[in-house]
């Protein structure tokens, strides 16, 4: 084994380590997307909970024109929250599978990533 082969092996390990760092950065971004989705999902549920808790203070037929747009907006926010959560979970799982595949190909780095 000469110095050139050793440099190629080291370069390959550096490239693999950089690929793993990139995947971990993408996973962190997906986790923040997941956190945002959970927050967007919880906001309309909190608002509707407040409306239900105070429902004794008003008559539905008197405020129906105000509640209808609020319910439509809440449904849209719930749909957006569900989309963000599902998208975040899909990306996190994809990154995990790719990292596991890299671990399988490079046994010498696998012990460093556990």
Order of alpha helices (4+ residues) and beta strands (2+ residues): alpha-alpha-alpha
